């Protein structure tokens, strides 16, 4: 039997205050269902031990994103960032290849070879659950989607412009909700994700904690409801869709918002003989006074943020030439914070999908 090549990869981290073990276990080998690499992640270093039947070109590991070794290194670094809440300042990466106890090849990458050292511009808005994060060391469609989602979220934390940050967050969210819902079209994904969030309160517990402090007035003032309604329900042909949109919710705060914004489509509803049903629904749930945080999370992060995202992605928003703040900048900052929290909540709830 041919002896395997044993790869030992050590990533030394500069100025770390801790040598605590963050993760010690295995990471499934890409393409090998029963093969695993050993991983040790500490506060001051990351170590991987990998067996391979062939001698890999060490020069190409960091140039080929499809490299199995590059993938294992990426998983380890993203786990470190997500757990520690900081991008490690890498001092050195050393790779040694042994066969039969003899070193046959090695490579050292020193800090001066790295192209800059990006930093998180602000702390993570909430914490990743280390137990749930371990799923990225599996080889499955779900683990791959979560890994990519985390990478976009981390990338968003390095961006100064709030719209660029939101764009990265939406990429993170988009890949995640397609995995959760197992749908391909956004409309179908959004319907299924809404059901998932409402049926599983634990999947949005941190963001729901924030929405629980919001009043109807807060919701009314924070969002551009008129713009949303005129955009998404722009013709009388969409009256049925508007009716279904309003009657889908029961939260009393949302009912107050709908009561105040109903005039924007009152004539359409009257023409389609739906006005009295909508008013009855609003009054019934307004009087009941029930709060449903998952409904608020869904309307903010699915319905409203999709509207905002499309306005930007389709070039319907004038881009900023100079960095002056305005109401839209404040809104996108606030929405970005909420979306970041929901993404982490959904990753933490990975056992549910």
C-alpha positions in Angstrom: 0.0 0.0 0.0 1.4 3.4 -1.0 2.3 5.7 1.8 0.2 8.8 2.0 1.4 12.4 2.0 0.8 14.0 5.4 0.3 17.8 5.2 0.8 19.8 8.4 -0.4 23.4 8.1 0.2 25.9 10.9 -1.2 29.4 10.9 0.4 31.6 13.5 -1.6 34.6 14.7 0.1 37.8 15.9 -0.8 39.6 19.1 -3.5 37.2 20.3 -4.4 37.5 23.9 -5.5 33.9 24.3 -4.4 30.4 23.5 -7.7 28.8 24.5 -9.0 26.0 22.3 -11.9 27.2 20.2 -12.4 23.9 18.2 -10.7 20.6 18.2 -12.1 18.0 15.9 -12.3 17.0 12.3 -13.3 18.6 9.0 -14.7 16.4 6.3 -12.5 16.0 3.3 -14.0 17.6 0.1 -15.3 14.8 -2.1 -14.5 12.1 0.4 -17.5 11.1 2.5 -15.6 8.9 4.9 -12.3 10.9 5.0 -11.6 13.7 7.5 -8.8 16.1 8.3 -7.8 17.0 11.8 -8.4 20.6 12.9 -7.2 22.5 16.0 -8.2 26.1 16.3 -6.8 28.2 19.2 -6.8 31.8 20.0 -3.2 32.2 18.8 -2.9 29.6 16.0 -4.8 27.3 13.6 -3.4 23.8 12.8 -4.5 21.3 10.2 -3.3 17.8 9.6 -4.4 16.3 6.2 -3.6 13.0 4.5 -3.6 12.9 0.7 -2.6 10.3 -1.8 -0.9 12.8 -4.1 1.6 15.6 -3.7 -0.1 18.9 -4.1 1.5 21.9 -5.7 2.0 24.1 -2.6 2.5 27.2 -4.7 -1.0 26.8 -6.1 -3.0 26.3 -2.8 -3.8 30.0 -2.4 -4.3 30.6 -6.1 -6.9 27.9 -6.7 -10.1 28.6 -4.7 -11.2 25.0 -5.6 -8.2 23.5 -3.8 -9.3 21.1 -1.1 -6.6 22.4 1.3 -7.6 26.0 0.6 -11.1 25.1 1.5 -10.1 23.6 4.8 -8.0 26.6 5.7 -10.9 28.9 4.8 -13.3 27.0 7.0 -10.9 27.3 9.9 -10.3 31.0 9.5 -14.0 31.8 9.1 -14.7 29.7 12.3 -12.0 31.7 14.1 -13.4 35.1 12.9 -17.0 34.1 13.8 -16.0 32.8 17.2 -13.5 35.5 18.2 -15.3 38.4 16.5 -12.1 39.6 14.9 -10.1 38.9 11.7 -6.8 37.3 12.8 -3.6 39.2 12.1 -1.7 36.3 10.5 2.0 36.3 11.2 3.0 33.3 9.2 1.6 30.2 7.4 3.8 27.2 7.3 3.0 24.0 5.3 5.1 20.9 5.6 4.6 17.7 3.6 5.8 14.4 5.0 5.9 10.9 3.6 7.1 8.0 5.6 8.3 10.4 8.4 10.4 12.4 6.0 9.7 16.0 5.0 9.5 16.1 1.2 8.3 19.6 0.7 7.6 22.8 2.7 6.5 26.3 2.2 6.4 29.3 4.5 4.4 32.5 3.8 5.5 35.4 6.0 3.4 38.4 6.9 5.0 40.7 4.4 3.5 38.5 1.6 -0.1 39.2 2.7 -1.9 41.9 0.8 -3.1 44.1 3.7 -4.9 43.1 6.8 -8.6 43.9 6.7 -10.3 44.6 10.0 -13.9 44.5 11.1 -15.2 48.0 11.3 -17.5 47.2 14.2 -18.2 44.2 16.5 -20.6 41.5 15.4 -24.2 42.6 16.4 -24.8 39.3 18.1 -22.9 36.1 18.8 -22.6 33.0 16.7 -23.3 29.7 18.5 -20.1 27.6 18.4 -22.0 24.4 18.3 -24.0 25.5 15.3 -20.9 26.8 13.6 -19.4 23.4 13.5 -21.6 22.5 10.6 -19.2 24.3 8.3 -16.8 21.5 8.8 -19.2 19.1 7.1 -19.4 18.5 3.3 -23.1 19.1 2.3 -25.1 21.6 0.4 -26.2 23.1 3.7 -22.8 23.5 5.2 -21.5 25.0 2.0 -24.3 27.5 1.9 -23.7 28.5 5.6 -20.0 28.8 4.9 -20.6 31.2 2.0 -23.2 33.1 3.9 -20.7 33.7 6.8 -18.0 34.8 4.3 -20.3 37.5 2.8 -21.4 38.6 6.3 -17.8 38.9 7.4 -17.0 40.8 4.2 -19.8 43.2 4.9 -18.2 44.1 8.2 -15.1 45.5 6.4 -17.0 47.9 4.1 -17.3 51.6 4.9 -20.2 52.4 2.6 -23.5 51.4 4.2 -25.0 50.5 0.8 -22.0 48.3 -0.1 -22.3 46.7 3.3 -26.0 46.0 2.8 -25.3 44.5 -0.6 -22.9 42.0 1.0 -25.4 41.2 3.7 -28.1 40.5 1.1 -25.8 38.1 -0.7 -25.3 36.4 2.7 -29.1 36.3 3.3 -30.0 35.2 -0.2 -27.9 32.1 -0.2 -29.0 31.2 3.3 -32.8 31.5 2.6 -32.5 29.5 -0.5 -31.0 26.7 1.5 -33.6 27.0 4.3 -36.5 27.0 1.9 -35.1 24.7 -0.9 -36.7 27.0 -3.4 -35.0 28.9 -6.3 -37.4 31.8 -7.1 -37.2 34.7 -4.6 -41.0 35.0 -4.3 -41.3 31.3 -3.3 -38.3 31.6 -1.0 -39.8 34.6 0.8 -43.2 32.9 1.4 -41.5 29.8 2.8 -39.0 31.7 4.8 -41.8 33.7 6.4 -43.5 30.4 7.4 -40.2 29.2 8.8 -39.6 32.2 10.9 -43.1 32.3 12.3 -43.2 28.6 13.0 -39.7 28.6 14.7 -39.4 31.6 17.1 -36.0 30.4 18.2 -34.7 31.1 14.7 -35.0 34.8 15.1 -34.7 35.2 18.9 -32.0 38.0 18.9 -33.6 40.2 16.3 -37.1 39.6 17.9 -35.6 40.9 21.1 -35.0 44.2 19.3 -38.3 44.4 17.6 -40.1 43.7 20.9 -39.0 47.2 21.9 -40.6 48.9 18.9 -43.9 50.6 19.0 -46.3 51.2 16.1 -45.0 54.7 15.9 -41.4 53.4 15.6 -42.4 51.1 12.8 -44.4 53.9 11.1 -41.5 56.4 11.2 -38.6 54.0 10.5 -39.9 52.7 7.1 -41.0 54.3 3.9 -44.4 52.6 3.8 -45.9 54.8 1.1 -43.0 54.1 -1.2 -43.3 50.3 -0.5 -47.0 50.2 -1.2 -46.9 52.4 -4.3 -44.0 50.3 -5.7 -45.2 46.8 -4.9 -49.0 47.4 -5.5 -48.8 49.9 -8.2 -51.9 49.0 -10.2 -55.5 48.0 -9.5 -54.6 44.5 -10.8 -52.5 44.0 -7.7 -55.4 44.8 -5.3 -55.9 41.2 -4.4 -52.2 40.9 -3.6 -52.4 44.0 -1.4 -55.4 42.6 0.4 -53.5 39.3 1.0 -50.5 41.3 2.2 -52.4 43.2 4.8 -54.5 40.2 6.0 -51.5 38.0 6.3 -50.5 39.8 9.5 -52.1 40.0 13.0 -49.6 42.1 15.0 -51.4 45.1 16.6 -48.5 47.5 15.8 -48.6 46.5 12.1 -52.4 46.9 12.1 -51.9 50.5 13.3 -49.4 51.1 10.5 -51.8 49.6 8.0 -54.7 51.7 9.3 -52.7 54.8 8.7 -51.4 53.8 5.3 -54.7 52.3 3.9 -55.7 55.6 2.2 -52.9 54.9 -0.4 -54.9 52.0 -1.8 -58.4 52.7 -0.4 -59.9 53.4 -3.8 -58.5 50.2 -5.3 -59.9 48.2 -2.4 -63.3 49.8 -2.8 -63.4 49.2 -6.5 -62.6 45.5 -5.9 -65.1 45.2 -3.0 -62.4 44.3 -0.5 -62.3 47.5 1.6 -64.7 46.4 4.3 -62.9 43.0 4.7 -59.5 44.7 5.1 -60.9 47.3 7.6 -62.6 44.6 9.6 -59.3 42.6 9.8 -57.3 45.6 10.9 -59.9 46.7 13.5 -60.2 43.1 14.9 -56.5 42.7 15.4 -55.9 46.2 16.4 -58.4 45.8 19.3 -56.9 42.4 20.2 -53.6 44.1 20.9 -51.5 41.0 20.3 -47.7 41.4 19.5 -46.1 38.9 17.1 -42.4 39.5 16.9 -41.9 37.0 14.1 -44.4 38.8 11.9 -42.5 42.1 12.5 -39.2 40.3 11.7 -40.7 38.9 8.5 -42.1 42.2 7.2 -38.9 44.1 8.0 -36.3 41.6 6.7 -38.2 39.9 3.9 -40.8 42.2 2.5 -39.3 45.7 3.2 -35.6 44.8 2.7 -36.3 43.1 -0.6 -38.0 46.3 -1.7 -34.9 48.4 -0.6 -32.5 45.9 -2.2 -34.3 46.0 -5.5 -34.3 49.7 -5.7 -30.5 49.7 -5.4 -29.8 46.6 -7.4 -31.9 47.8 -10.4 -30.4 51.2 -10.4 -33.5 52.9 -9.2 -31.7 54.8 -6.5 -29.3 57.7 -7.2 -25.9 56.7 -6.0 -24.1 59.0 -3.6 -21.3 61.2 -5.1 -20.2 62.6 -1.7 -20.6 61.0 1.6 -23.3 63.2 3.1 -25.7 61.5 5.4 -29.5 61.6 4.8 -32.6 59.7 5.8 -31.9 56.9 3.4 -28.4 56.4 4.8 -29.7 56.2 8.3 -32.3 53.7 7.1 -29.9 51.4 5.3 -27.6 51.5 8.4 -30.4 50.4 10.6 -31.7 47.8 8.2 -28.1 46.4 7.8 -27.8 46.0 11.6 -31.1 44.1 11.7 -30.2 41.9 8.8 -26.8 41.0 10.3 -28.5 39.9 13.5 -31.1 37.8 11.6 -28.4 36.1 9.5 -26.6 35.1 12.6 -29.8 33.9 14.2 -30.6 31.7 11.2 -27.0 30.2 11.2 -27.4 29.5 14.9 -30.7 27.7 14.1 -29.1 25.4 11.4 -30.4 22.3 13.2 -34.0 23.3 12.2 -33.3 23.1 8.4 
